[in-house]
C-alpha cells in the first residue's frame, strides 16, 4: 500500500513537471520554445551568427561582450549616479553614452547591432545581453550563459562615470562596482572577459592590441600573464591616458591594463585572481554566475522570462593547460596571495606569436574580410 502511494505521488510530480515545461510552437511553425516571448530570438540568433559573428570568436564577439558590461553597469544603488542598468540605453541614447571616455571605441558595435533592432521585435537591453551570450559560444572554452527576456527599453541615458576605467585606482574601481551591486570577487569573475579582449583605442596608432596571448580562446592565460613581471610596452608606445603598464611579452604585441595589474596584486582581490590560473572549470562557473547577475542589473529577475535554451552550446575548451609564454617562467610571477601557485610548463619555440585573426593569421591586414549585409 505504501509502495503504491509513493508511486502515485511520483507520477503526479512527473506530470506536474511536464506541464510546467510544456513548450509552445512559435509563429514560424518550425521552432518550439519554453515561452512565446522566446520565439523572436530564434531568428535573431541566426541573424547574429550569420551576419555579424560569422561563426568566429572575432572582433564583433569581443565587442559585444564588452557592450554587455558597459550597458549594464550604468546603475547606482546609492542614487549618486543615474542609470537603469541593463536597459539598452547605450544604444537608445548612443549620441550621449558613446561620447563618454570610458566608452571609447564602443560606437562600432553599437552601430553594428542597431540594425538588428529594426529587423527583430526585441528591446535594446535584451538584444545587448543576447548578442553577448550568443557571441561567446563561438569562443572555445566559454560557458553557456543564462539569458532572460523582458527588459523594457531605457527612457533616459546612464550618467558618465558609471563605467570604471583602467587608469582608476583599485579603491575607486571597487567602490564603483559595489555601488553597481558587485563584490570584489564578482568583479574579478567578470574580468574573465579579458581573456578575449583587445583594445582599439588605448595604444595610439594601433588597433586590436590583445590583453593576453590567446585572444580568440576563452582560457585562463589572462590570469597567468597578468601576474607576470612586466618588461615593456608593445610598439614602444605607452597609453596616452595612463591606462597601460608594462607587459611581460611586449615584443609579441601584448598590452596590460593598469587596473588588471593592480587587482591581481591587491590583497582584497589577489587570491580570487590567482584561483583561476589553470582552472578552466572554475573560471567558466565564476564567469557564468557573474554574468547572470550583470545581465539583470536594474531589473527583478522574477519578472523576466527564462529563454536560456536558445543559447547554443559553446565550443569546448582547447586541450591545452595554461603555460608560461616563451621567455617567462615561475620566477617572474609577482604573487601576493599566500595560496600555492600551480606548477605550469612553458611554451616551446623561440618567440611568442599572438594571432591577429581568428584563423591564426599574424597580421590584421591578412584577416579575411567580413561579409556585408
N, C-alpha and C positions, 0 to 999 in steps of 0.2 A: 504493500500500500504506500509506504513512504517512498519507495523507488518510483512508482507511477506518478506520485505528486511532484517529485523532483524533476522527472522527465517533462511533465506538463508545464511546469514553471520555466524550464529551459526552452521549450518550444515557443512559449509565449514571448520570452525575451528575444529569441531569434527573430520571430515575426515582427516584433516591435522595432528591432534594429533595422530589419529590411525595409519597413515602412519609412523609417527616419531617413534612410539613404536612397529613397526612391529617386530615380533620375528622370529628368524631363527631356523631351525631344525638342531640339532647337528649331526655330523657324526655317532654317536652311534644309530641314528634313534629313540631314546627314549626321550631325553631331548630337551628342547627348551630354547633359550636364547635371550637376547636383542641384542647380537652381537656375531659373530662367535668366537671372541677372548675369550669369556667367556666359551666356550664349554669344554676346557680341565680341567676346575676347578670342574666340576660335579664329575668326577671320583676321583680327588684329595680330594675333600671334604669328599667323602665316605671313602676313604682310611685312611685319618687322623682320622676320627671319629671312625672307626672300629679297626684300628691297632695301633693308638698312644693314642688318648684320651679315647677311650672305653666308651664314653658317660658320663664321670665323670669330675668334676671340680678338677682334681688331679694334681700331680706334673708336668706332661708334659704340662698341660694347663697353670699353673703358670709360668713355664719356657719359654713357647712360647710367652706369653705376655711380659715377661722381655726382650726377644730377639728382639721384635719389636722396643723397645726403644734403646737398645744398638747398634743395626744396624743403625737406622735412625739418631741418634744424632751425628753420625760421619760426621759432616758437619760444616763449618765455614764461616759465611758471610764475615768476615774480611779477610779471607785467611790466618790467622795466623796458622791454623791447616788444614791438608789435609784430605779430605773425600768426598764421593759422596752422603752422606745421606742414604736414604732407598734403597740401591742398592744391598744388599746381600753380601757385602764384608766380613762380619763376618763369612760367610760360605765359600765363594770362597777362602779367604785368612785366613782360620781358624788357621793355624800354627802361623800366626802373631798376629791376634787380640785376640784370646783366651788366649794368654800369658800375656795380659795387666792385671794389678792388678784389675782394675775396672770390668773386665770380669771374675773374678774368679768363677769357677763352671759352666760357661755357655757352656763349651765344651760338657756337657752331652746332652743338647737339640740340639746343633749344629750337633752332631754325630747322634742323633735320627732323625733329619729332612733331613740330607744329602741323604739318600737312596731314598727319595721321588722325588728328582731331576732326578734320573735315571729312575724312573717309570712313570714320567709325564713330558710333554713338557711345562715346565714353567721355568721362571727365578728365581734365588735365592731371589731377592728382592721381587718379587710377592709371592713366597712361604712363606717367613717370615711373611709378613703382612696378608696373607690369613690364615695361621695357627693361628695367634693371634686372628683374628676376629672370626674364626670358633670355636676355643677352648673355648673362654669365654662364648659362648652360652650355655655351659654345667653348668655354674655357676648361680644359682638363683639370679635374680636381675640385671644381666649385661645388658647393652644396646646392641642393634643390630648395629654393626659398619658398616660404609661405606667401600667398597672395590673397588679399581680401578686397572686395569690391564695395563701392558705395560712398566714396569720398565726394562731398559736394565741391563745386568749383569755388575757388577763392574769390572773395569780394573786395579784398584790399591786398596790397603788396606787403611782404615782410620788410622790416626795417633793415638798414645797413648794420653791420657788425654782429649779426646773428651767426655768421659762419666764422669759426676760428681760422686764423691764418698761420702759416708755418713759421713766421718770424715772431709770433706771440710767445710769451713765457709760459711755462708749464702751469703756474698758478692761474694765469689768465685763461688758458685753454680748459683746465679742469673746472673753473668757475662757470665758464660759458656752457660747457657740456652739462654741468649739474643743473643750471637754470633751464636747460633744454630737456632735463629729465633723465640724464645718463650718469652712471657711476664711472669712476676711473677705469675699472675693469672693462666695462662695456665700451668705453672709448677705445681701448686697445683692441677689443674684439672687432670693432668697426674698421680699424686701421688695417685689418687683413686685406681690405680692398686695395691697399697699396701694392699688393703682390702683382697686380696687372696695371698699375698706374704709370703714366708718363706725363711729362709737362710740355706744353707748347709755349708757355709764357715766361717761365722763371729764369731761363738762361738766354740772355739776349742773342738773337740771331740763330737760335737753334730750336727745332721742334721735335716732339716725340722723344724727349730725353727720359730714359727709364729710371725707375727707383730701385730696381733690382735686376739681376742678370737673366731672369726668365719672365719677361713682361707679358707673355702670351700663355702662361701656365699659372693656375691658381694653386701655388705651393708655398712652402714655408721659407723659401730663400730670403724673403724680405726681412723676416725676424732674425735670421742669422746675419745677413750682410750689414744691417743697421748697427749691430753690436760690435762690428769690426772697427779697428782704429782707422781713421781717415788719413790719406796721404796727399790729397789734392782735389781740385775741382775739374770736371770734364771741360775740354776745349780751352782750358786756362782762363775761363770767364766765370766770375762769381755772380750769383744772382744780384740783380740791381736793387732788390728790395730787402736784402739781408735774410732771405728765406732759406739759404743754402749753406751747408757746412761741408768740410772735406769728405770725399767719398773714399772707400777702400780700393776701388778699381776705376779711377777716373779715366785711365787710358782706354778703357772699354766703352766710355761714354756714359757711365752711370753717375747720377747725381744723388745727393742725400739731403732730405729736408731737415732743417734745424729742429723742427718740432718732433720728428721721429727720433732723431739723435738724442734729444733731451728726455723724451718719455721712456726710452729704452734704458736710461741711466738714472732716472728719478726713483727714489726709494718707494714712492707710492704706486709705481706702475712697472718697475723693472722686472719683478717676478712674473707678473702676468704676461709681459712681453716675452721673457725667456721661455716660459712654459710652452710656447707654441713652436719653438725651434725643433724641427724634425718631428713634429707631432701633427700630421696631416688631419687625422680624425678630430682632434681637439680643436684645431683651427676651423674646420668645417662646422662643427657643432657650435662653437662660440660665435662665428660669423652669422650663422643661420638665426640663432636666438636674438642677437643684437639687431639684425636687420628686420626681424619680425616686430621688434619694438619700435625701430626707427620708422617703419612704413605706416604706423598708425599714430604717430605723434599728432596731437591736436584732435584726435577722434576717439570715440568709445568703440573698441573692437566688437562689443556686443551688438552694435548697430550696423556692423558691416557683414558682408556675406562671403563665406569661405569658398574661393574658386581655385584653391591651390592645385587641384588635379589638372588644371590647364597648363601648368608649368612643366616643360619637358624634363626628363631625367638628364642630368648633366653628364658630360663626358667623364669617364673615370680618370683618376689621378695617373700621372705618369709613373712608371715603375722605377723611380729614382729617389733615393733619400736626399735630404739636404746635404750639400757638400761645400767645402771651402773653395772659393774661386781660386784659380791659378795665382800663385804668388802670395796667398794668405794662409793662415793657419790658426790653430787654437791660441798661439802666443799673442795674436792680435785682438783677441776678444777682450772688450772692456766691460767686465762683469761687475754688477752691483748686487744682484740677487745672490744670497748665500746658497741657494739650491745647486746641486751638482749640474754642471753643464754637460750635455750629451757628447759622446765620442763620435766624431764625424770624419769622413775621408776628405780628400782634396781632389778637385777636378784634374784630369790628365791634360797634357798639352803645354804649349809654350805661352799662350796668352788666352785671356778670356774674350770671347767674341759674343756680343749680345745681338740677337737678330733684330732688325728694324721692321720686319714684316712678319705676319703670321705664318707665311710659307717658309720662313727661315732665311730669306734674303737679308744681307747685311747693310744695304743702303735703302733709304726711303725712296730714292729715285727708281729702284728696281721693284718696288711693290706693285703687284698687279693693279691696274686701275679698277675703281669701283664702278659698277653699272649705275645708270641714271634711270629715274622713273618719274 
